[in-house]
Amino acid sequence: MTTVAHTSATTDAVAADPEIVAAIVTALGDVLGQDLTDITAETRLFDDLSLDSTAVLGLLMALEDAMGMEVDPESLQQHHLESVGALAGFIAESR
């Protein structure tokens, strides 16, 4: 039941706030040094974009700067980094 609730909350957050997804895509482009045009909420950070732990740290720092927020590393879990949408949901909940 927790997984279902998390999934719908993530989907709702992404649908409700596309600016978060856009900020993530921009930050990913900066971190990866590429112009990313085919990124969606379903894009998987590790499997599709081949991010490593260093790239994730850079992504989180770029998002903190872009969104004027601070990510609490204690609340960030692996499932928050599964996809762009999952990360957007985490950010929406953290604001």
Secondary structure, 3 states (H helix, E strand, C coil): CHHHHHHHHHHHHHHHCHHHHHHHHHHHHHHHCCCCCCCCCCCECCCCCCCCHHHHHHHHHHHHHHHCCCCCCCCCCHHHHCEHHHHHHHHHHHC
